[in-house]
């Protein structure tokens, strides 16, 4: 199972800086415990200096993230606040048939509602969802429901 970690990075900051990113390690740890065979990809880890990129690299990196999100089985989105980049990744993943799991207090947000297959309030809920096999069931259902699936 290919898992893409999506979530707020710059958000609405007006300067080149990141929101706290500790959530990435916590989600990786939860997958290691409950879905150890999952291949978890983190776009920030692949582009650790991206906050300082120039425009050509920004465009390339955004396109690459969108492509990788769409090619994943699951996109896990950390959204304590709105994130334009994550919204695009959610759209691309949903359009491609990937399972989208949002971890957010913004359950009323239209993008979250429209593109998420599962909305969880916090990391503890994600941990329970993984432990109880919810993700495996979700991914299997999405695969069955894809057009042309056997």
Secondary structure as GFF3:
##gff-version 3
##sequence-region A 1 150
A	DSSP	beta_strand	2	7	.	.	.	ID=ss1
A	DSSP	alpha_helix	23	34	.	.	.	ID=ss2
A	DSSP	beta_strand	39	42	.	.	.	ID=ss3
A	DSSP	alpha_helix	43	46	.	.	.	ID=ss4
A	DSSP	three_ten_helix	50	52	.	.	.	ID=ss5
A	DSSP	alpha_helix	55	70	.	.	.	ID=ss6
A	DSSP	beta_strand	74	79	.	.	.	ID=ss7
A	DSSP	alpha_helix	84	96	.	.	.	ID=ss8
A	DSSP	beta_strand	99	104	.	.	.	ID=ss9
A	DSSP	alpha_helix	110	115	.	.	.	ID=ss10
A	DSSP	beta_strand	118	120	.	.	.	ID=ss11
A	DSSP	alpha_helix	123	131	.	.	.	ID=ss12
A	DSSP	alpha_helix	134	145	.	.	.	ID=ss13
###
